[in-house]
Structure formats: structure tokens, C-alpha cells
Amino acid sequence: MRVLFIAYHFGNIDTVAAKRVTYWASNINKLDSTITCDVITATKDTCLSDDQGINEVFYAPSDGNSWLSVFIKDEGVNWKNSLLYFLEKNKNLGSYDIVLLSGSPFMHFGINGWLRKKTNAKIILDFRDPFANNPRFNNRSIVKVIKNFFEKRFIANADLVLTVNDQCADLLSGSKDQIKIINNGYDEEIIDSLIQNRKHTDQISFFYLGTILWDRNPIPFLNALKATELGEFSFHHIGKNQHNDNLLDNKGFIFTHGTMNYADALKIVSELDVGVIFTSGKEFESTTKVFDYIGLQKPILIITQSNLKSGSLHKITEHYPNVYWTENNESSISQTLNKIKKEREIWSSLEFKEREQYSRKAGLVKLIKLLRQ
């Protein structure tokens, strides 16, 4: 079976959109030697070694220019024409059994009409997140209408649609039979070598991986930590900060590590104690970092602006021991910190036997089964 992956972001780059499809393409032949794959990407330097299991990576630069970019801020708008030009120029690429287009961005999904006419390949769209009806985008009504129009066309021309959870599936335009769920998962190739790195100290260290977004308010959590006895807790952040620049100034208990590559970030947090997730509480909202925390077998503190134990985050973590939910206010967080402190002996010896079900490998096994069908 020959598979073509088409992804704007690809390779060893620190973009969430690249992680999922790069893992699939790099490992699919290792799990099933009868499958070979190529990749077309707008990422110029993928930094992949020759033994990654990919037959060939083709670079198709995004140098198109579409009038739609005035309305839709999506890099795929301009890449679509570049892709079509590349495919027309390389018509020998038409002998694939399956073409999988990865988002985000999403607008290059529009080439699936051309693929339908020019090839016999089955077409899969991996949305990951919602496109037209993503509540976090706060799109104007006219933009939603335009995006809905295109999303319905994309899905109508696809044989299969993938996304990361049931709530995201509900926000897409396709029928339930057409949409399948494959969770993001943690990268076992990195995490399995780090799982025993936890250091036992008197201080309980919290950590957060990724960007602290403008609509996730970390101030009540930081204030709750500050109100405790000095040296009792610490907080480590790896990633960007969209809040004010002084928010994470070192106050004796806050440590900022800046941005770094995925493997180095995981090495640091593997030695710390409790993973933190800030969520707005929207039902569809999940995050790749929750799988990393599970892979490392860390206790998880979920701080929500909305209902406790709700949405896709609850569905992912409901069978995982030592998950602490709290409302995003200082009083509730302080109570939860005390509970975490009292239960330290329980979570410090955490062993989750089902952790491998949350790995990227488990997701790729599911994908291969879908390809075989």
C-alpha cells in the first residue's frame, strides 16, 4: 500500500500541528512493512534523518496568493495553489492508494476535488481541531459562513475524516459514520526513556508545558502558590506567555525556562512533580500535553474556568488516577493544593498500567486498521 501525507507543517519543528503527522509518516512502515509513504510539505528543512522510514519528502513552497486570504487567516489558502501546481508538474505522484491531508492549516484541503478527478486514491482529512466551528477562533459571522461552506465541500470530497475527540467530531460537518477518532497521544520514543526521572524532594514542583494563552488566567494559581509557606511549592513554565511580560517574573517560587524543543522540555519536567493544565472549560477542548503528563505518569492539576470534570479533558482523564480538578479561583485552588500535599504518598508512587493506550503508537495502530478497511 502506498500512502501520501500532505502537511503544511512537518518534521522536527516545535509546532503542535507537525507532531501527529510526522510521527505517523515516520513510523507507519515500522509497524506495517507493507505500507510505504511519501510526504509533501511546505516546511523547507524537516530535519529528519534518512532512517525515519519515509520513502521521500517533497518540498512544495507556499508561494501562492489567493483573494480568500482577505477573509480567512489560514496558511492553507495560499498553499493550495502551490500544491496544485506541484501535483500537476509531478503527475507520476498519482499512483497512491491513500492520500491523507493534515491540518492545521486547513484550506489546502480544497485540493481533494482535484485528487478525486485525477487519481484513484482514497482521501482522508485529519482535521485534529474544528475548522469552521472552533469556539476559540471568535470568528465574525461572515467568516463562519465562508468556512462552513468550504468545510462541507472538503468533507463531501473525502472518504474518511479524522479528529481528536468526540466533541471535535460534533463540531464538524460530516456524518458520524464518516468521522473517526484518533487521540493525539504521547511520544513513547522519548517518554519511555524518561519515566523514572522523578526526583524526590520536600518541595512539590508544578509545571506547565506550552503557551500560557490570553484566555487562560494563571493569576489565581500563582497567587495561591504565593500564599503558601515559602519553599513548599514551586512552579516551572516551559513555553511562551501571552499575558503581561512581568507575570512570570521569578518571585522565589517561579522558574521560567523559555521555549525549547520537545525532547529537552520533557527531560526537564520528567524530574518535576505535578503537571498543570489551564482550560477555558469548552467541551471540545483537549490538549496534547495531557498525554505527555500521562505518559510520564505525573499527577495532573486541571484548572478550569467552567464546570469541573467535563468535556473531552474529563473523558481522557476519567480512568487516570490522581487527577485534581479545581475552579479557577484562589480559594478553590488553595484547597486543592492542600489535598495534593496530603496525598503525596499516593501520587508519588503512581503506576498506571494502561498508559500505553494513550501513546502515539496506539493511535497509529488505529490509523493502520482504518487504512486496511
matplotlib code that plots the C-alpha trace (Angstrom):
import matplotlib.pyplot as plt

x = [0.0, 1.3, 0.3, 0.9, 0.8, 0.2, 1.0, 1.9, 3.9, 6.1, 9.3, 11.3, 9.8, 8.2, 4.7, 1.8, 0.4, 3.6, 3.9, 1.0, 1.5, 5.3, 5.0, 2.6, 4.8, 8.0, 6.6, 4.0, 6.4, 7.9, 4.6, 3.5, 6.2, 3.7, 3.0, 5.3, 4.8, 5.9, 5.3, 4.5, 5.1, 5.6, 8.3, 11.7, 14.0, 12.3, 15.5, 14.6, 17.3, 17.5, 16.3, 13.0, 11.0, 9.8, 10.4, 10.7, 9.8, 8.9, 9.1, 6.3, 6.8, 3.8, 4.2, 0.6, -1.6, -5.4, -8.0, -9.6, -6.7, -8.5, -11.3, -9.7, -6.5, -5.3, -1.9, -3.6, -5.4, -2.2, -0.6, -3.5, -2.5, 1.2, 0.2, -1.9, 1.0, 3.3, 1.0, 0.3, 4.1, 4.7, 1.9, 3.9, 2.8, -0.7, -0.2, -1.1, -3.7, -4.4, -3.8, -4.0, -4.2, -3.3, -4.5, -4.0, -3.9, -7.0, -7.7, -5.4, -7.9, -9.6, -7.2, -9.2, -11.6, -8.6, -7.4, -10.8, -10.7, -7.1, -6.4, -8.0, -6.7, -8.9, -8.9, -8.6, -8.8, -7.2, -8.7, -7.4, -9.3, -12.5, -12.2, -15.4, -17.0, -14.0, -15.3, -11.8, -11.4, -14.2, -14.8, -17.2, -20.4, -19.4, -16.1, -18.1, -20.4, -17.5, -15.6, -18.7, -19.2, -15.6, -15.6, -18.8, -17.1, -13.9, -15.7, -18.1, -15.0, -13.3, -13.7, -12.8, -12.4, -10.3, -10.3, -9.0, -12.2, -16.0, -16.6, -14.5, -16.4, -19.7, -18.4, -17.5, -19.9, -19.6, -21.8, -20.9, -20.1, -17.6, -15.7, -13.3, -11.5, -7.7, -6.3, -3.0, -1.1, 2.4, 5.6, 6.7, 10.0, 11.0, 8.9, 9.6, 13.3, 12.4, 9.6, 11.8, 13.4, 11.3, 13.3, 12.0, 12.3, 10.4, 9.2, 6.3, 7.0, 4.3, 5.0, 3.2, 4.3, 3.3, 1.9, 0.1, -2.8, -4.6, -7.9, -6.4, -5.9, -3.0, -3.0, -5.3, -3.0, 0.2, -1.5, -2.4, 1.1, 2.5, 0.2, 1.7, 4.7, 7.9, 9.6, 6.5, 5.7, 7.3, 6.1, 8.1, 6.9, 8.3, 7.0, 5.6, 3.5, 0.7, -0.1, 1.8, 5.6, 6.0, 3.6, 6.2, 9.0, 11.0, 9.4, 11.4, 9.0, 8.5, 11.0, 10.7, 12.7, 11.6, 10.9, 12.8, 12.4, 10.0, 12.6, 14.5, 11.3, 10.1, 13.5, 13.1, 9.5, 10.2, 12.2, 9.3, 6.1, 2.7, 1.6, -0.8, -3.5, -5.3, -8.6, -11.5, -13.8, -15.2, -16.4, -14.2, -11.0, -8.3, -4.5, -1.5, 0.2, -2.3, -1.0, 2.6, 1.7, 0.0, 3.0, 5.3, 2.8, 2.6, -0.4, -2.4, -3.9, -6.7, -7.7, -10.9, -12.9, -16.0, -17.5, -15.4, -14.9, -16.4, -15.7, -13.0, -10.4, -12.5, -13.1, -9.4, -8.5, -11.5, -9.7, -6.4, -5.6, -4.5, -6.3, -7.2, -9.8, -10.3, -12.2, -10.0, -10.2, -7.7, -9.8, -10.6, -7.0, -5.7, -8.0, -6.7, -3.1, -3.7, -5.3, -2.3, 0.1, -1.8, -2.0, 1.7, 2.4, -0.3, 0.6, 4.4, 4.1, 1.8, 1.9, -0.7, -0.8, -2.9, -0.6, 0.4, -3.2, -2.5, 0.6, 1.1, 1.8, -1.7, -3.1, -1.0, -2.2, -5.7, -4.9, -3.4, -6.5, -8.6, -6.3, -6.7, -10.5]
y = [0.0, 3.5, 6.4, 10.1, 12.5, 16.2, 18.5, 22.2, 21.7, 18.7, 17.4, 18.1, 21.5, 22.7, 23.1, 21.0, 20.6, 18.8, 16.3, 14.0, 13.6, 13.4, 10.5, 8.7, 9.1, 8.2, 5.1, 3.6, 1.4, 0.2, -1.0, -2.4, -3.1, -3.5, 0.3, 2.8, 6.6, 9.9, 13.4, 16.7, 19.7, 23.5, 23.0, 23.5, 21.8, 18.9, 17.9, 14.2, 11.6, 9.1, 6.2, 7.7, 5.2, 7.7, 7.0, 10.6, 14.1, 16.6, 20.3, 22.4, 26.1, 28.2, 31.0, 31.2, 34.2, 33.9, 36.6, 34.5, 35.4, 38.7, 36.8, 33.6, 33.8, 30.3, 29.5, 26.8, 29.4, 30.4, 26.9, 25.3, 26.8, 25.9, 22.4, 22.1, 23.4, 20.9, 18.0, 18.9, 19.2, 15.8, 13.6, 10.5, 11.0, 9.8, 6.1, 6.3, 4.1, 6.7, 10.4, 11.9, 15.6, 17.0, 20.2, 22.8, 24.9, 23.6, 25.4, 23.3, 20.5, 22.1, 20.1, 16.9, 17.8, 17.7, 14.4, 12.9, 13.7, 12.9, 9.8, 6.7, 7.3, 7.2, 10.6, 11.1, 14.5, 14.8, 17.9, 17.4, 20.5, 22.0, 24.4, 26.3, 26.0, 26.3, 28.3, 29.6, 31.5, 34.1, 34.5, 37.1, 35.7, 36.2, 34.3, 31.4, 31.2, 31.1, 28.5, 26.3, 26.4, 25.2, 22.6, 20.9, 20.8, 19.4, 16.6, 15.8, 15.0, 12.8, 9.1, 9.4, 12.3, 12.1, 14.3, 14.0, 13.6, 13.2, 16.9, 18.0, 15.5, 17.1, 20.5, 19.1, 18.9, 15.2, 12.3, 10.3, 7.2, 9.3, 10.7, 8.6, 9.5, 9.2, 10.8, 12.7, 10.6, 10.9, 10.1, 6.9, 7.0, 9.9, 9.5, 5.8, 6.6, 9.4, 7.9, 7.1, 10.5, 11.9, 13.4, 13.2, 16.5, 18.1, 20.8, 19.9, 21.2, 22.1, 22.5, 23.7, 22.9, 25.2, 28.7, 30.4, 31.8, 35.1, 33.4, 31.1, 33.1, 31.7, 34.5, 32.8, 29.8, 31.9, 33.8, 30.5, 29.3, 32.6, 32.4, 29.1, 28.8, 29.7, 26.7, 24.5, 24.7, 25.8, 26.4, 25.8, 27.1, 26.0, 27.8, 31.3, 33.6, 35.7, 37.5, 40.6, 40.2, 40.5, 37.7, 35.0, 37.1, 35.0, 35.5, 32.9, 30.1, 30.7, 29.4, 30.2, 28.1, 29.8, 27.8, 24.7, 21.6, 18.9, 16.3, 18.8, 20.1, 16.6, 15.9, 18.9, 18.1, 14.4, 15.4, 17.5, 16.5, 17.7, 18.7, 21.7, 22.3, 25.6, 25.2, 27.5, 24.5, 24.4, 20.8, 20.2, 21.4, 18.9, 19.4, 17.3, 18.0, 15.9, 12.8, 13.8, 14.0, 10.6, 9.1, 10.4, 9.1, 12.5, 13.7, 16.3, 19.5, 20.8, 24.4, 25.3, 28.5, 26.4, 23.1, 20.5, 17.1, 18.0, 17.8, 15.9, 16.5, 14.6, 11.8, 11.5, 11.5, 9.8, 6.5, 8.0, 8.0, 11.2, 13.9, 17.0, 19.4, 22.9, 26.0, 28.9, 30.9, 31.3, 29.7, 26.5, 26.2, 26.6, 23.8, 21.6, 22.4, 21.1, 18.0, 17.3, 17.9, 15.4, 12.8, 13.0, 9.4, 8.1, 10.0, 9.8, 6.0, 6.3, 3.5, 3.5, 0.1, 1.3, 4.2, 2.7, 3.1, 6.9, 6.7, 7.9, 4.3, 3.3, 6.0, 4.9, 1.2, 2.5, 4.5, 1.5, -0.5, 2.2, 2.3, -1.5, -1.1]
z = [0.0, -0.9, 1.2, 0.6, 3.6, 2.7, 5.6, 5.7, 9.0, 9.1, 10.7, 13.8, 14.4, 17.6, 16.2, 17.6, 14.0, 12.9, 15.8, 14.9, 11.1, 11.5, 13.9, 11.6, 8.5, 10.3, 11.9, 9.7, 7.8, 11.0, 12.2, 8.9, 6.4, 3.5, 3.7, 2.1, 2.3, 0.9, 2.2, 0.6, 2.9, 3.0, 5.6, 3.9, 6.4, 8.1, 9.9, 9.6, 9.3, 6.4, 8.6, 9.5, 7.4, 4.9, 1.2, 0.1, 1.4, -1.3, -0.6, -2.1, -1.1, -0.2, -2.7, -3.9, -3.5, -3.0, -2.6, 0.1, 2.4, 3.0, 4.8, 6.0, 8.0, 7.2, 5.6, 3.5, 1.5, -0.4, -0.2, -2.1, -5.5, -4.9, -4.1, -7.3, -9.4, -7.7, -8.3, -11.9, -12.5, -10.9, -12.3, -11.6, -8.0, -8.9, -8.0, -4.3, -2.7, 0.0, 0.4, 3.9, 4.2, 7.6, 9.4, 10.6, 8.4, 6.6, 3.4, 1.3, 1.9, -1.2, -3.4, -2.7, -5.5, -7.9, -6.3, -6.8, -10.5, -11.2, -9.0, -7.8, -4.2, -1.2, 0.6, 4.3, 6.0, 9.5, 11.0, 14.5, 15.7, 14.4, 11.5, 10.7, 14.2, 16.5, 19.5, 20.3, 17.0, 17.7, 14.0, 12.6, 11.2, 7.6, 8.2, 9.8, 6.8, 4.4, 6.5, 6.8, 3.0, 2.4, 5.3, 3.8, 0.4, 1.9, 3.7, 0.8, -1.3, 1.4, 2.1, 5.8, 8.3, 11.4, 14.6, 18.1, 20.3, 20.2, 21.0, 18.0, 15.8, 16.8, 15.6, 12.1, 9.2, 8.3, 9.3, 12.3, 10.2, 8.2, 11.2, 13.3, 16.5, 16.9, 20.0, 19.8, 22.3, 23.9, 22.0, 23.6, 21.8, 24.0, 27.1, 27.8, 28.5, 30.9, 33.0, 36.0, 36.2, 39.1, 41.9, 45.4, 47.3, 50.2, 47.8, 45.4, 42.0, 39.5, 35.8, 32.7, 29.1, 26.3, 25.7, 28.6, 26.5, 27.0, 27.7, 30.4, 33.5, 35.6, 38.2, 40.8, 40.7, 41.1, 44.0, 45.7, 45.5, 46.8, 49.8, 51.0, 53.1, 51.2, 49.7, 50.0, 46.3, 43.0, 39.5, 36.3, 32.9, 29.5, 26.5, 25.6, 27.7, 26.1, 29.3, 30.5, 30.5, 34.2, 35.1, 35.5, 37.0, 39.4, 42.8, 44.6, 43.6, 39.8, 37.2, 33.5, 31.1, 27.8, 24.7, 23.8, 21.7, 22.7, 23.9, 26.1, 27.6, 28.6, 30.1, 32.5, 33.5, 34.0, 37.1, 38.5, 40.3, 39.1, 35.5, 35.3, 32.6, 32.3, 30.4, 29.5, 30.0, 26.5, 25.8, 22.7, 24.3, 24.8, 24.7, 23.6, 26.9, 28.9, 27.0, 27.8, 31.5, 31.4, 29.6, 32.3, 34.9, 36.6, 38.7, 36.8, 38.1, 35.8, 36.5, 34.7, 34.0, 33.7, 35.0, 36.8, 35.3, 31.9, 28.2, 26.3, 29.1, 31.5, 29.0, 28.5, 32.2, 33.9, 34.3, 35.1, 38.9, 40.7, 38.6, 40.5, 39.2, 40.6, 39.6, 38.6, 41.8, 44.6, 47.3, 45.4, 44.2, 47.7, 48.9, 46.1, 46.9, 50.4, 49.1, 46.8, 49.7, 51.9, 49.2, 48.2, 49.3, 47.0, 43.8, 44.3, 43.8, 40.9, 38.3, 35.5, 33.8, 30.9, 29.9, 26.6, 25.3, 25.4, 23.2, 19.7, 18.7, 19.9, 17.6, 14.6, 15.1, 14.9, 11.8, 10.1, 10.8, 9.2, 6.1, 5.8, 5.8]

ax = plt.figure().add_subplot(projection="3d")
ax.plot(x, y, z, "-o")
ax.set_aspect("equal")
plt.show()
